[in-house]
Amino acid sequence: MRFFFSVLIVLSLFFSCSNKNEHQINVSNVSADFSVKRYDVDFYNANKQTLPKVKEKYPYLFPEEFFDSLAFIKINDKQEQELFNETQKVYKDFSSVENQLLSLFKHIKYYNPKFITPNIVTMLSNIDYESKVIYADSLVLISLDVYLGKNHPFYGDYPNYIKENNSKEHIVIDVAKSIIDAQIYPSNKRRFIDKMIYEGKKMYLLNSYLPDVSDKEKTGYSIDKLNWAEANEEQIWRYFIEKKLLFSTDTKLNKRFLENAPFSKFYMEQDNLSPGKIGVWVGWQIVDAYMQNNDVSLQELLKTDEEIIFKKSKYKPKR
């Protein structure tokens, strides 16, 4: 089997820049009140007189073992201050991100009226990529130093597929993903097709919550990688079928097709042209087909078994 990249690139350029969600909803009457607290600003500007007020304002960020002396060592550290100053260059004004978060929360409440809008706290984490966004019911912690822009020198040693998402535009996506992870119960299914569709549910939810965000940002792919996925959808699906992967329980398929990586591993010459976690993208296409072919609400989708989704999706990859 061969993948075809250049032949369909012009057509895929059009589709990748468009919005996957064809229908918009009106959330103008949805209320979603929340506050934004700048812990990063309050902490790194603190002194002996103001630190007690900072601790009172953010008690959950000051464990008992974090003595004032340790706090001032951190505040006065040259590298810490450099990190704070660089972050301030990008986020001294946080209003554009705040507006994106407001739209996100309104869309979530539209689909789930019982959703409690969380308050936002911005902070620095010394570029801890594993903890860039933490969602805890009524609170979202955002590590701004992870979102300084993919070309920032602080990320010089990071691989490109990681740096691609180190941008301001990706904050709202990571916040949405952290909330979605809490809304969808973990799956214990072992088959590759079930895992793809489970991840596809998350992507469909993400697309519903962020209808104005491009597919490029939602997938985290570069534009070339997204173009490749769209141009080769039929070939990818044929590969999964021919290699009898759909109903396989081989856990190695997770790293090859579901986990974050520079590219997916088909073990073919053109692998480096593909995006990582291509199985997540395929799962999204299957769930999207299911929703188009069945009269099902978003909340019902989350409760629907992956096998039912697969059978009723009538999924046919684009040629």
C-alpha positions in Angstrom: 0.0 0.0 0.0 1.2 3.5 -0.8 0.2 6.8 0.7 -0.5 9.8 -1.6 0.6 13.1 -0.3 1.2 15.6 -3.1 -1.8 14.7 -5.4 -4.4 15.8 -2.9 -2.5 18.5 -1.1 -4.3 21.4 -2.8 -7.8 20.1 -1.9 -6.7 19.2 1.6 -5.3 22.7 2.1 -8.8 24.0 1.7 -10.4 21.6 4.1 -7.8 21.8 6.8 -8.2 25.5 7.1 -12.0 25.3 7.3 -13.9 24.5 10.4 -15.0 20.9 10.8 -18.1 21.9 12.7 -20.6 23.0 10.0 -23.3 24.2 12.5 -22.8 27.0 15.0 -24.9 27.5 18.1 -26.0 30.7 19.7 -24.6 31.0 23.3 -25.2 34.7 23.7 -27.9 34.0 26.4 -25.8 31.5 28.3 -24.3 32.8 31.5 -20.8 31.7 32.5 -19.3 33.9 35.3 -15.7 33.2 36.4 -12.8 35.1 37.8 -9.2 35.3 36.7 -6.5 35.6 39.3 -2.9 36.2 38.3 -0.9 34.2 40.9 2.2 34.6 38.7 2.0 38.4 39.0 1.2 38.4 42.7 3.8 36.0 43.7 6.8 37.2 41.7 6.1 40.8 42.7 5.7 39.9 46.4 7.9 41.2 49.2 8.0 40.7 53.0 5.0 43.0 53.5 2.8 41.6 50.7 3.6 37.9 50.8 1.2 37.1 53.7 -1.6 38.6 51.5 -0.6 36.4 48.6 -0.7 33.3 50.8 -4.1 34.3 52.1 -5.4 34.8 48.5 -4.0 31.4 47.3 -3.9 29.1 50.3 -4.0 26.0 48.0 -0.6 27.0 46.5 1.2 27.3 49.8 1.6 23.9 51.6 2.9 23.9 55.2 6.4 22.9 54.1 6.7 25.9 51.8 8.2 28.3 54.2 8.5 32.0 53.5 12.3 31.7 53.2 11.8 29.2 50.3 9.3 31.5 48.7 11.8 34.4 48.6 14.5 32.2 47.3 12.2 31.4 44.4 11.0 35.0 43.9 14.6 36.3 43.9 16.1 33.6 41.7 17.5 35.1 38.5 16.2 32.4 36.2 12.8 32.5 37.9 12.6 36.2 37.3 13.7 35.8 33.7 10.9 33.3 33.2 8.4 35.6 34.8 9.5 38.6 32.7 9.3 36.6 29.4 5.8 35.5 30.4 4.8 39.0 31.1 5.8 40.1 27.6 3.1 37.7 26.2 0.5 37.8 29.0 0.6 41.2 30.7 -2.8 41.5 29.1 -4.7 38.3 29.5 -8.0 39.5 28.1 -7.9 37.7 24.7 -7.4 34.3 26.4 -10.1 35.3 28.9 -12.6 35.9 26.0 -11.7 32.5 24.5 -12.3 30.8 27.9 -15.7 32.6 28.3 -16.8 31.2 24.9 -15.6 27.7 25.9 -17.5 27.8 29.2 -20.7 29.1 27.5 -20.6 26.2 25.0 -20.0 23.7 27.7 -23.0 25.0 29.7 -25.1 25.1 26.6 -24.7 21.3 26.3 -24.5 20.6 30.0 -26.4 23.2 32.1 -25.2 21.7 35.3 -21.6 22.5 34.5 -20.0 24.7 37.2 -17.9 27.3 35.6 -14.4 27.2 37.2 -12.3 30.1 38.2 -8.9 30.7 36.5 -5.5 31.0 38.2 -2.5 31.7 36.1 0.9 30.6 37.3 4.4 29.5 36.3 5.6 25.9 36.5 9.2 26.0 35.2 7.9 24.7 31.9 6.4 21.6 33.4 4.8 20.2 30.2 3.0 17.4 32.1 1.1 19.9 34.3 0.4 22.8 32.0 -3.3 22.8 32.8 -4.8 21.4 36.0 -8.6 21.2 36.3 -10.1 20.7 39.8 -13.9 21.2 39.5 -14.1 24.8 40.6 -10.6 25.8 39.6 -8.3 25.7 36.6 -4.6 26.3 37.0 -2.8 27.4 33.8 1.0 27.4 33.5 1.6 30.4 31.2 5.3 29.6 30.8 4.4 26.6 28.6 2.6 28.9 26.1 5.2 31.5 25.0 5.1 30.6 21.3 6.6 27.6 19.5 9.7 29.6 18.5 10.6 30.9 21.9 14.2 30.1 22.8 13.1 28.5 26.1 11.8 25.6 24.0 14.9 25.2 21.9 15.5 21.6 22.8 11.9 20.5 22.5 10.9 18.4 19.5 8.8 20.2 16.9 5.6 18.2 17.5 5.7 19.4 21.1 6.6 23.0 20.4 3.7 23.2 17.9 1.3 23.5 20.8 3.4 25.8 23.0 1.3 28.8 21.9 -1.3 31.2 23.3 -3.9 29.8 20.9 -3.5 26.4 22.6 -4.4 27.4 26.1 -8.2 27.2 25.6 -7.7 23.8 23.9 -5.8 22.4 26.9 -8.4 23.8 29.3 -11.2 22.2 27.2 -9.3 18.9 27.1 -8.8 18.8 30.9 -12.5 19.4 31.4 -13.4 16.8 28.8 -11.2 14.2 30.5 -13.2 14.7 33.7 -16.5 14.4 31.8 -15.8 11.2 30.0 -15.3 8.1 32.1 -12.2 6.1 31.4 -12.6 3.1 29.1 -11.5 -0.4 29.9 -11.9 -1.5 26.3 -8.8 -3.3 24.9 -9.5 -3.4 21.1 -7.8 -0.9 18.9 -11.1 0.2 17.3 -12.7 0.9 20.7 -9.7 2.9 21.8 -9.8 5.0 18.6 -13.5 5.7 19.0 -13.1 6.5 22.7 -10.5 9.2 21.7 -12.8 10.2 18.9 -15.5 11.0 21.4 -13.1 13.4 23.1 -12.3 15.1 19.8 -16.0 15.4 18.9 -16.7 17.0 22.2 -13.7 19.3 21.8 -15.0 20.3 18.4 -18.5 21.0 19.8 -17.0 23.1 22.7 -14.7 25.1 20.4 -16.5 25.5 17.1 -14.5 28.6 16.2 -11.1 27.0 16.7 -9.4 25.6 13.6 -8.8 21.8 13.2 -5.1 22.5 13.1 -5.2 23.8 16.7 -7.6 21.2 17.9 -5.6 18.3 16.6 -2.3 19.9 17.6 -0.9 19.0 14.1 1.2 21.2 11.9 -0.7 22.3 8.8 1.4 19.8 6.7 0.6 17.0 9.0 -3.1 17.7 9.0 -3.1 18.0 5.2 -1.5 14.5 5.1 -4.1 13.0 7.3 -7.0 14.4 5.3 -5.4 13.5 2.0 -4.7 9.9 3.1 -7.8 9.0 5.1 -8.8 6.1 2.8 -5.3 4.7 2.7 -4.9 4.8 6.5 -8.2 3.0 7.0 -7.3 0.4 4.3 -4.0 -0.2 6.2 -5.7 -0.8 9.5 -8.0 -3.3 7.8 -5.3 -5.1 5.7 -3.1 -5.4 8.7 -6.0 -6.7 10.8 -5.5 -4.0 13.5 -9.0 -2.9 14.2 -9.9 -5.7 16.6 -6.4 -6.3 17.8 -5.6 -5.9 21.6 -1.9 -5.4 21.0 -0.9 -2.6 23.4 2.0 -1.6 21.1 -0.6 0.0 18.9 -1.1 2.7 21.5 2.4 4.1 20.9 2.2 3.6 17.2 -1.1 5.4 16.6 -2.7 6.8 19.8 0.0 8.5 21.9 1.7 11.8 21.2 4.6 11.3 18.9 6.4 13.1 16.0 4.7 10.7 13.5 2.6 7.5 13.4 4.4 4.2 12.9 3.1 2.4 9.8 6.6 1.0 9.3 6.7 2.5 5.8 9.0 4.9 4.0 6.7 7.9 4.3 6.0 7.6 8.0 7.7 10.9 8.8 5.0 12.7 6.7 2.2 11.5 9.0 1.2 13.1 12.3 1.4 11.3 15.6 -1.7 9.8 17.1 -3.4 9.3 13.7 -5.7 6.8 15.4 -7.2 9.6 17.4 -7.9 11.5 14.2 -9.5 8.5 12.6 -11.6 7.9 15.7 -12.9 11.5 15.4 -13.9 10.8 11.8 -15.8 7.7 12.9 -17.6 9.5 15.7 -18.4 12.4 13.4 -20.0 9.9 10.9 -22.0 8.3 13.7 -23.4 11.7 14.8 -24.3 12.6 11.2 -26.1 9.3 10.6 -27.9 9.1 13.9 -30.2 11.4 15.9 -28.2 11.5 19.1 -27.5 14.3 21.6 -24.0 15.1 22.8 -24.7 13.7 26.2 -26.1 10.5 24.7 -23.0 10.1 22.7 -20.8 10.0 25.8 -22.9 7.1 27.2 -22.9 5.1 23.9 -20.7 2.0 23.7 -17.9 2.2 21.2 -19.0 -0.9 19.3 -22.4 0.5 18.8 -20.9 3.7 17.5 -18.7 1.8 15.1 -21.5 -0.3 13.7 -24.0 2.6 13.3 -21.5 5.1 12.0 -21.5 3.7 8.5 -18.0 5.2 8.3 -16.6 5.5 4.8 -13.3 7.3 4.6 -12.9 10.0 2.0 -11.3 9.0 -1.2 
